[in-house]
Amino acid sequence: MTDYTQMWADLGLDLEAHDALLNMLGSVYGDIYVSQKNRPEGMGYFDFVMSEIHGLRIKELLDAKAEGRKVIGSFCVFVPEELTLAVDGIQVGLCAGADFATDESEKYLPRSTCALIKSFFGFKLGKVCPYIELSDMVVGETTCDGKKKAYEIFKELQPNLYVLELPQMKNPQDREILKTEYLRFKDELEKLTGITINVDRLRKGIEIVNNKREALHRLAALRAADPAPISGLDALLINQVAFYDDPPRFTEAVNKICDELEVRIKNGEGVAPKGTPRMLISGCPMAVPNWKLPAIIESSGGIIVGEESCVGERGERNLVDESGDTLDALMDTIVDRYFQIDCAVYTPNPDRLQHIESMAKDYNADGVIHYSLQFCQPYMIESYSIEQKLREENIPVMRLETDYSQEDTGQLKTRIETFVEMVKRSVVMS
Ligand code: BJ8
């Protein structure tokens, strides 16, 4: 095994804390992932990427930087990767999905801040994230109030933070705000890299990201089969890896596993018996290594068949039209695609309701589990109307609030087992 200690030291990581993080990750991964039965062979690639997520991938990024390429870190699916690729950059996701140095984060942030925000502060303050340390630009965004205000403080810790302003509504003037902001981001990337974006460069960037999204759509569609050909945990992992891996290599690996899943479906093979209660998860994003809820659901007799989440379908839905032949036309199609993202920070947000309903139908879900991180007001508040709407449609739904700690695992398991049992009975009776 390659020793990356010097590389991590050069990035300024706290080696002791970083070792502790990797050990924790390795053991959780073994317990949750490697222990699953009947995994598709194609998951071997994603296991390998995960095992090298702080190793080989970081080395690749450092090698790319040595060749003059820039790395852009982002916390949100509103940051258009197409533009980053158009300046020969590499975009990586920075959202952190684990509690780390929480005491330190709480010196900067109120305790009543969502775990995701505290987590990215904790990873920075604890000096354990190689991605943020090597990023040439870190992009924040004005989405929820928590993130928006936290970035004001985060800028002290991460001086290369750049904040995109995002609109809060979906009116024509809001689309103009988004376009202005994407043009400002484009200028910033050009300034950072010295590369001017032209039609060919942008179209190439669009094509690479479209291919990645198309592969993820293909994977999502295959999960409509009963028995489900892949576990929700593994599908989530693939969606998480999408934020770190080299896009064309990732796309190839996703298409390869889809080929394998198609054969499984043809042979009637699955990871759980036909008729296992099928769950759709909807809500806040689940960043690596936030696997708590899916692990509980899939060890409680359910199988997850879709994620209405930014690490999932909300983040990957819709492609960018590649046909424009001017820079302005291509920028417009990028804005059109991203403006459709139905994050709960938008008001009103009827598209999300419709998407949850149609995903439940498309993937033959028997029930919906709405997941909010504690203190995440946009998703917690929006869950009320989602519950009302799904009840009207006779789709069983359960709302959960949790964080990254393990303290509520027992309580969650009891509630989820009861819900899965209730869904099972309603499926049998229908
Ligand atoms: S587009 S979901 S990635 S903002 S969980 S920090 S909302 S208080 S993460 Fe998100 Fe972009 Fe929207 Fe997606 Fe705030 Fe809620 Fe915390 Fe959240």
Boltz pocket constraint, residues with backbone or C-beta under 6 A from the ligand:
constraints:
  - pocket:
      binder: B
      contacts: [[A, 75], [A, 76], [A, 77], [A, 78], [A, 114], [A, 115], [A, 116], [A, 117], [A, 143], [A, 144], [A, 145], [A, 146], [A, 147], [A, 283], [A, 284], [A, 285], [A, 310], [A, 341], [A, 343], [A, 344], [A, 345], [A, 373], [A, 375], [A, 376], [A, 377], [A, 378], [A, 379]]
      max_distance: 6.0
